[in-house]
Amino acid sequence: QVQLVESGGGLVQPGGSLRLSCTGSGRDFSIYTMRWYRQAPGKQRELVASIISDETTHYADFTQGRFAISRDNRKSTVYLQMNNLKPEDADIYYCNFHRRLLHETRDYWGQGTQVTVSA
């Protein structure tokens, strides 16, 4: 059974930092693309950052150099280091492990972790 478990969310003051983690189990994820999304109530889920198997990364413009995504394939874990957090970064953050095969696409999601940025 495939499962992604997230951790690291919480309450932080503006300008503070958090590190999110997402660990997968039940499959070898070393060739999967790993992504972080976020979603506010009533809004669409938006991509925050992604990292592919060769560790090439991509970031949404709003991260503005404040966030860093990394992965540890030995642990099947993806991280999101978030610095200089702003109130508008407050959302539920979801990890996603993605792989496109010839005849199917595999997507696995974490349960979400709440990030609150408030003084």
Contacts in CASP RR format, 6 or more apart in sequence:
PFRMAT RR
TARGET T0000
AUTHOR 0000-0000-0000
METHOD contacts of the structure
MODEL  1
QVQLVESGGGLVQPGGSLRLSCTGSGRDFSIYTMRWYRQAPGKQRELVAS
IISDETTHYADFTQGRFAISRDNRKSTVYLQMNNLKPEDADIYYCNFHRR
LLHETRDYWGQGTQVTVSA
1 26 0 8 1.000
2 24 0 8 1.000
2 25 0 8 1.000
2 26 0 8 1.000
2 27 0 8 1.000
2 108 0 8 1.000
3 24 0 8 1.000
3 25 0 8 1.000
3 26 0 8 1.000
4 22 0 8 1.000
4 23 0 8 1.000
4 24 0 8 1.000
4 25 0 8 1.000
4 95 0 8 1.000
4 97 0 8 1.000
4 108 0 8 1.000
4 109 0 8 1.000
4 110 0 8 1.000
4 111 0 8 1.000
5 22 0 8 1.000
5 23 0 8 1.000
5 24 0 8 1.000
5 25 0 8 1.000
5 110 0 8 1.000
5 111 0 8 1.000
6 20 0 8 1.000
6 21 0 8 1.000
6 22 0 8 1.000
6 93 0 8 1.000
6 94 0 8 1.000
6 95 0 8 1.000
6 110 0 8 1.000
6 111 0 8 1.000
6 112 0 8 1.000
6 113 0 8 1.000
7 20 0 8 1.000
7 21 0 8 1.000
7 22 0 8 1.000
7 113 0 8 1.000
8 18 0 8 1.000
8 19 0 8 1.000
8 20 0 8 1.000
8 21 0 8 1.000
8 113 0 8 1.000
9 18 0 8 1.000
9 20 0 8 1.000
9 93 0 8 1.000
9 113 0 8 1.000
9 114 0 8 1.000
9 115 0 8 1.000
10 18 0 8 1.000
10 113 0 8 1.000
10 114 0 8 1.000
10 115 0 8 1.000
10 116 0 8 1.000
11 116 0 8 1.000
11 117 0 8 1.000
11 118 0 8 1.000
12 18 0 8 1.000
12 85 0 8 1.000
12 115 0 8 1.000
12 116 0 8 1.000
12 117 0 8 1.000
13 117 0 8 1.000
13 118 0 8 1.000
13 119 0 8 1.000
14 85 0 8 1.000
14 86 0 8 1.000
14 87 0 8 1.000
14 117 0 8 1.000
14 118 0 8 1.000
14 119 0 8 1.000
15 83 0 8 1.000
15 84 0 8 1.000
15 85 0 8 1.000
15 86 0 8 1.000
15 117 0 8 1.000
16 83 0 8 1.000
16 84 0 8 1.000
16 85 0 8 1.000
16 117 0 8 1.000
17 81 0 8 1.000
17 82 0 8 1.000
17 83 0 8 1.000
17 84 0 8 1.000
17 85 0 8 1.000
18 82 0 8 1.000
18 85 0 8 1.000
18 115 0 8 1.000
19 79 0 8 1.000
19 80 0 8 1.000
19 81 0 8 1.000
19 82 0 8 1.000
20 36 0 8 1.000
20 79 0 8 1.000
20 80 0 8 1.000
20 82 0 8 1.000
20 93 0 8 1.000
20 95 0 8 1.000
20 113 0 8 1.000
20 115 0 8 1.000
21 77 0 8 1.000
21 78 0 8 1.000
21 79 0 8 1.000
22 34 0 8 1.000
22 36 0 8 1.000
22 77 0 8 1.000
22 78 0 8 1.000
22 79 0 8 1.000
22 95 0 8 1.000
22 110 0 8 1.000
23 75 0 8 1.000
23 76 0 8 1.000
23 77 0 8 1.000
24 76 0 8 1.000
24 77 0 8 1.000
24 97 0 8 1.000
24 108 0 8 1.000
25 76 0 8 1.000
28 76 0 8 1.000
29 73 0 8 1.000
29 76 0 8 1.000
29 97 0 8 1.000
30 53 0 8 1.000
30 73 0 8 1.000
30 76 0 8 1.000
31 53 0 8 1.000
31 99 0 8 1.000
32 53 0 8 1.000
32 97 0 8 1.000
32 98 0 8 1.000
32 99 0 8 1.000
32 106 0 8 1.000
33 50 0 8 1.000
33 51 0 8 1.000
33 52 0 8 1.000
33 53 0 8 1.000
33 97 0 8 1.000
33 98 0 8 1.000
33 99 0 8 1.000
34 50 0 8 1.000
34 51 0 8 1.000
34 69 0 8 1.000
34 71 0 8 1.000
34 78 0 8 1.000
34 95 0 8 1.000
34 96 0 8 1.000
34 97 0 8 1.000
34 98 0 8 1.000
35 47 0 8 1.000
35 48 0 8 1.000
35 49 0 8 1.000
35 50 0 8 1.000
35 51 0 8 1.000
35 78 0 8 1.000
35 95 0 8 1.000
35 96 0 8 1.000
35 97 0 8 1.000
35 98 0 8 1.000
36 47 0 8 1.000
36 48 0 8 1.000
36 49 0 8 1.000
36 50 0 8 1.000
36 69 0 8 1.000
36 78 0 8 1.000
36 80 0 8 1.000
36 93 0 8 1.000
36 94 0 8 1.000
36 95 0 8 1.000
36 96 0 8 1.000
37 45 0 8 1.000
37 46 0 8 1.000
37 47 0 8 1.000
37 48 0 8 1.000
37 93 0 8 1.000
37 94 0 8 1.000
37 95 0 8 1.000
37 96 0 8 1.000
38 45 0 8 1.000
38 46 0 8 1.000
38 48 0 8 1.000
38 89 0 8 1.000
38 91 0 8 1.000
38 92 0 8 1.000
38 93 0 8 1.000
38 94 0 8 1.000
38 115 0 8 1.000
39 45 0 8 1.000
39 46 0 8 1.000
39 91 0 8 1.000
39 92 0 8 1.000
39 94 0 8 1.000
40 90 0 8 1.000
40 91 0 8 1.000
40 92 0 8 1.000
45 94 0 8 1.000
46 60 0 8 1.000
47 60 0 8 1.000
48 59 0 8 1.000
48 60 0 8 1.000
48 63 0 8 1.000
48 67 0 8 1.000
48 69 0 8 1.000
48 80 0 8 1.000
48 93 0 8 1.000
49 57 0 8 1.000
49 58 0 8 1.000
49 59 0 8 1.000
49 60 0 8 1.000
49 63 0 8 1.000
49 67 0 8 1.000
49 68 0 8 1.000
49 69 0 8 1.000
49 80 0 8 1.000
50 57 0 8 1.000
50 58 0 8 1.000
50 69 0 8 1.000
51 57 0 8 1.000
51 58 0 8 1.000
51 69 0 8 1.000
51 70 0 8 1.000
51 71 0 8 1.000
51 78 0 8 1.000
53 73 0 8 1.000
55 70 0 8 1.000
55 71 0 8 1.000
57 69 0 8 1.000
59 65 0 8 1.000
59 67 0 8 1.000
59 69 0 8 1.000
62 88 0 8 1.000
66 82 0 8 1.000
66 83 0 8 1.000
66 84 0 8 1.000
66 85 0 8 1.000
67 80 0 8 1.000
67 81 0 8 1.000
67 82 0 8 1.000
67 83 0 8 1.000
68 80 0 8 1.000
68 81 0 8 1.000
68 83 0 8 1.000
69 78 0 8 1.000
69 79 0 8 1.000
69 80 0 8 1.000
69 81 0 8 1.000
70 78 0 8 1.000
70 79 0 8 1.000
70 81 0 8 1.000
71 77 0 8 1.000
71 78 0 8 1.000
71 79 0 8 1.000
72 79 0 8 1.000
78 95 0 8 1.000
78 97 0 8 1.000
80 93 0 8 1.000
82 89 0 8 1.000
82 115 0 8 1.000
85 115 0 8 1.000
85 117 0 8 1.000
86 117 0 8 1.000
87 117 0 8 1.000
87 118 0 8 1.000
88 117 0 8 1.000
89 115 0 8 1.000
89 117 0 8 1.000
90 115 0 8 1.000
90 116 0 8 1.000
90 117 0 8 1.000
90 118 0 8 1.000
91 115 0 8 1.000
92 112 0 8 1.000
92 113 0 8 1.000
92 114 0 8 1.000
92 115 0 8 1.000
93 112 0 8 1.000
93 113 0 8 1.000
93 114 0 8 1.000
93 115 0 8 1.000
94 109 0 8 1.000
94 110 0 8 1.000
94 111 0 8 1.000
94 112 0 8 1.000
94 113 0 8 1.000
95 109 0 8 1.000
95 110 0 8 1.000
95 112 0 8 1.000
96 107 0 8 1.000
96 108 0 8 1.000
96 109 0 8 1.000
96 110 0 8 1.000
97 106 0 8 1.000
97 107 0 8 1.000
97 108 0 8 1.000
98 105 0 8 1.000
98 106 0 8 1.000
98 107 0 8 1.000
98 108 0 8 1.000
99 105 0 8 1.000
99 106 0 8 1.000
100 106 0 8 1.000
END
